[in-house]
Amino acid sequence: MTKYIFITGGVMSGIGKGVTVASIAKLFQFRGFSVDAIKIDP
């Protein structure tokens, strides 16, 4: 079953969001999950 995690924030926090997503993804990978990060810009 696919689950989604959404990280939101303002335009100026793009680098912070990237670091946060990468850290969360790595934690999930260490636990054996398959992770794909998708960036969606309006």
C-alpha positions in Angstrom: 0.0 0.0 0.0 1.4 3.4 -1.0 1.6 6.1 1.6 2.4 9.8 1.0 4.2 12.4 3.1 3.7 16.0 2.1 6.2 18.7 3.2 4.9 22.2 2.7 6.3 25.7 3.3 7.0 29.0 1.7 9.1 29.8 -1.4 12.1 30.9 0.6 12.4 27.6 2.5 13.1 25.5 -0.6 16.5 24.4 0.7 15.2 23.6 4.1 12.4 21.5 2.6 14.9 19.6 0.5 17.1 18.8 3.5 14.1 17.7 5.5 12.7 15.4 2.8 16.1 13.9 2.2 16.5 13.2 5.9 13.1 11.6 6.3 13.6 9.5 3.1 16.9 8.2 4.4 15.4 7.2 7.7 12.6 5.3 5.9 15.3 3.6 3.7 17.2 2.5 6.8 13.9 0.8 7.9 13.6 -1.1 4.7 11.0 1.0 2.8 11.3 2.0 -0.8 11.3 5.8 -1.1 10.7 8.1 -4.1 10.9 11.8 -3.7 8.8 13.9 -6.1 9.0 17.7 -6.3 5.8 19.4 -7.4 5.9 23.1 -8.1 2.7 25.2 -8.8 
